[in-house]
């Protein structure tokens, strides 16, 4: 099985769009590759390549639906409450139709619909994820401060890279410490793995509610 974590940015910001590919091997996720500066066609092509090899599970860090009428989705409200209860800041979860979020939402919806329409040899499943919440909900209390600083602080990203290795994400290159987007892509893969694998379970999960919210949302 191939697990793909995608830290998506808006359509005009390919530079900060990062895709991480892992292979599930028993109770581990083996790092395969990391790709950045990704346009939509680059993402679709890589997913197609991986789907020729095995079943693919994708964790995407972007809103994959929006609330009819605007504002928060139920999942946004509930996940925000969850991360506040952990001690994280609420600002990392914003309504999908907020001005600064709307193009990211558009790209997430467009990409997932294109992925669903792809003809592939092996099946593909998609889950919406929140990498920061995935990290914060799994860190022990004495190390929790790292999740509050990793976006800006290299030493925190260094710690989280080592911690991801302890979560059985193996062979992670040191280069993933360089930017928060690469850490987030790996944490998105961790979320997708724990969502898919019956040996694990997400720390927080809101099931899909189609047709308006067609994907599970988890961390």
C-alpha positions as CSV (number, residue, x, y, z in Angstrom):
1,X,0.0,0.0,0.0
2,X,1.2,3.5,-0.8
3,X,0.4,6.3,1.6
4,X,0.6,9.9,0.2
5,X,0.6,13.0,2.4
6,X,-0.1,16.3,0.6
7,X,0.4,19.7,2.1
8,X,-1.6,21.8,-0.3
9,X,-1.2,25.5,-1.0
10,X,-3.4,27.8,-3.1
11,X,-3.4,27.4,-6.9
12,X,-0.9,30.2,-7.4
13,X,1.6,28.9,-4.8
14,X,3.1,25.8,-6.2
15,X,6.3,26.5,-4.3
16,X,4.7,25.6,-0.9
17,X,2.8,22.5,-2.2
18,X,4.6,19.4,-1.0
19,X,3.8,15.7,-1.6
20,X,5.3,12.8,0.5
21,X,5.1,9.2,-0.6
22,X,5.4,6.3,1.8
23,X,5.1,2.5,1.4
24,X,3.4,0.6,4.1
25,X,5.6,-2.3,5.2
26,X,4.0,-4.2,8.1
27,X,3.8,-1.9,11.1
28,X,6.0,0.8,9.4
29,X,5.7,3.5,6.8
30,X,8.9,3.5,4.7
31,X,9.7,6.9,3.2
32,X,9.9,6.7,-0.6
33,X,10.1,10.3,-1.9
34,X,9.3,13.9,-1.3
35,X,8.3,16.3,-4.1
36,X,7.8,20.0,-3.8
37,X,6.8,22.9,-6.1
38,X,3.9,20.8,-7.4
39,X,1.2,22.0,-9.8
40,X,-2.1,20.1,-10.2
41,X,-0.9,18.0,-13.2
42,X,2.3,17.1,-11.2
43,X,0.2,15.9,-8.3
44,X,-2.2,13.9,-10.5
45,X,0.6,12.3,-12.5
46,X,2.4,11.2,-9.3
47,X,-0.8,9.7,-7.9
48,X,-1.3,7.9,-11.2
49,X,2.2,6.4,-11.0
50,X,1.7,5.2,-7.5
51,X,-1.7,3.7,-8.2
52,X,0.0,1.4,-10.8
53,X,2.0,-0.1,-8.0
54,X,-0.5,-0.6,-5.2
55,X,-3.6,0.7,-3.4
56,X,-3.2,4.4,-2.6
57,X,-4.4,6.3,0.5
58,X,-4.1,10.1,0.3
59,X,-4.2,12.4,3.3
60,X,-4.7,16.0,2.0
61,X,-4.2,19.1,4.2
62,X,-6.8,21.4,2.6
63,X,-10.5,21.9,2.9
64,X,-12.2,19.4,0.6
65,X,-15.7,20.8,1.0
66,X,-17.3,24.1,2.2
67,X,-20.4,25.0,4.2
68,X,-23.3,25.9,2.1
69,X,-24.0,29.5,3.1
70,X,-20.4,30.1,4.3
71,X,-18.7,29.9,7.6
72,X,-17.4,26.9,9.5
73,X,-18.3,23.3,8.6
74,X,-19.3,21.1,11.6
75,X,-15.9,19.5,11.3
76,X,-14.1,22.8,11.5
77,X,-15.9,23.7,14.7
78,X,-15.4,20.3,16.3
79,X,-11.7,20.0,15.4
80,X,-11.1,23.6,16.6
81,X,-12.6,22.6,20.0
82,X,-10.4,19.5,20.0
83,X,-7.1,21.3,19.4
84,X,-8.0,24.1,21.9
85,X,-8.5,21.3,24.5
86,X,-5.0,20.1,23.7
87,X,-3.5,23.5,24.2
88,X,-3.1,24.5,20.5
89,X,-4.1,27.8,19.0
90,X,-7.5,28.0,17.3
91,X,-6.2,30.1,14.3
92,X,-4.9,27.1,12.4
93,X,-8.5,26.1,11.5
94,X,-10.3,28.7,9.5
95,X,-13.6,28.6,7.6
96,X,-13.1,27.3,4.0
97,X,-14.9,30.3,2.5
98,X,-12.7,32.9,4.4
99,X,-11.0,35.2,1.9
100,X,-7.5,33.8,2.6
101,X,-8.8,30.2,2.4
102,X,-11.1,30.2,-0.5
103,X,-8.5,29.5,-3.2
104,X,-7.0,26.7,-1.2
105,X,-10.5,25.3,-0.8
106,X,-11.1,25.6,-4.5
107,X,-7.9,23.7,-5.3
108,X,-8.6,21.0,-2.8
109,X,-12.1,20.4,-4.1
110,X,-10.9,20.5,-7.7
111,X,-8.0,18.1,-7.2
112,X,-10.0,15.5,-5.2
113,X,-12.8,15.4,-7.8
114,X,-10.1,14.9,-10.5
115,X,-8.5,12.1,-8.5
116,X,-11.9,10.4,-8.1
117,X,-12.4,10.5,-11.9
118,X,-9.0,8.9,-12.7
119,X,-9.1,5.4,-14.1
120,X,-6.5,3.5,-12.0
121,X,-5.5,-0.1,-11.7
122,X,-5.5,-0.1,-7.9
123,X,-8.1,1.8,-5.7
124,X,-7.5,5.3,-4.3
125,X,-9.1,6.6,-1.1
126,X,-8.9,10.2,0.2
127,X,-9.2,11.7,3.7
128,X,-9.0,15.4,4.7
129,X,-6.3,15.8,7.5
130,X,-4.9,18.5,9.8
131,X,-1.1,17.8,10.2
132,X,-0.6,20.1,13.2
133,X,-3.4,18.4,15.1
134,X,-2.0,15.0,14.1
135,X,1.3,16.0,15.7
136,X,-0.2,17.8,18.7
137,X,-2.6,15.0,19.6
138,X,0.2,12.4,19.7
139,X,3.0,14.3,21.4
140,X,3.5,13.6,25.1
141,X,2.8,16.6,27.3
142,X,6.4,17.2,28.1
143,X,7.1,17.7,24.4
144,X,3.9,19.5,23.5
145,X,5.6,22.9,23.1
146,X,7.3,21.7,19.9
147,X,4.1,21.6,18.0
148,X,3.5,25.3,18.9
149,X,6.8,26.4,17.4
150,X,7.6,24.1,14.5
151,X,6.3,26.4,11.8
152,X,8.9,29.0,12.7
153,X,11.6,27.1,14.6
154,X,14.2,24.7,13.0
155,X,15.1,23.0,16.3
156,X,11.4,22.1,16.8
157,X,11.2,20.7,13.3
158,X,14.3,18.6,14.1
159,X,12.6,17.2,17.1
160,X,9.4,16.4,15.2
161,X,11.4,14.7,12.4
162,X,12.9,12.4,15.0
163,X,9.6,11.9,16.7
164,X,8.0,10.9,13.4
165,X,10.6,8.2,13.2
166,X,9.5,7.0,16.6
167,X,5.9,6.8,15.1
168,X,7.4,4.3,12.6
169,X,7.9,6.6,9.6
170,X,11.2,5.2,8.6
171,X,14.1,6.5,6.5
172,X,13.0,10.1,6.7
173,X,15.7,12.3,5.2
174,X,17.2,15.1,7.3
175,X,16.1,17.6,4.6
176,X,12.4,17.4,5.8
177,X,13.5,19.6,8.8
178,X,14.1,22.6,6.4
179,X,10.5,23.7,6.0
180,X,7.2,23.2,7.9
181,X,5.5,22.2,4.6
182,X,7.6,19.1,4.4
183,X,6.9,18.2,8.0
184,X,3.2,18.7,7.4
185,X,3.2,16.5,4.3
186,X,4.7,13.6,6.4
187,X,2.3,14.3,9.2
188,X,-0.5,14.2,6.7
189,X,0.7,10.7,5.6
190,X,0.7,9.7,9.3
191,X,-2.9,10.7,9.7
192,X,-3.9,8.9,6.5
193,X,-2.2,5.7,7.7
194,X,-3.8,5.7,11.1
195,X,-7.2,6.4,9.4
196,X,-6.8,3.5,7.0
197,X,-5.0,0.9,9.1
198,X,-7.4,-1.1,11.4
199,X,-4.5,-1.5,13.9
200,X,-4.7,2.2,14.6
201,X,-7.3,4.8,14.8
202,X,-7.3,8.6,14.3
203,X,-7.1,10.8,17.4
204,X,-10.1,12.7,16.1
205,X,-12.5,11.7,13.3
206,X,-15.6,13.2,11.7
207,X,-17.1,10.8,9.1
208,X,-18.1,12.0,5.7
209,X,-21.6,13.4,5.2
210,X,-22.3,13.2,1.5
211,X,-23.2,14.7,-0.8
212,X,-21.9,18.1,0.5
213,X,-19.1,16.7,2.6
214,X,-17.9,13.6,0.8
215,X,-14.7,12.8,2.7
216,X,-13.8,11.8,6.2
217,X,-11.9,14.5,8.2
218,X,-9.4,13.3,10.7
219,X,-6.1,13.9,12.5
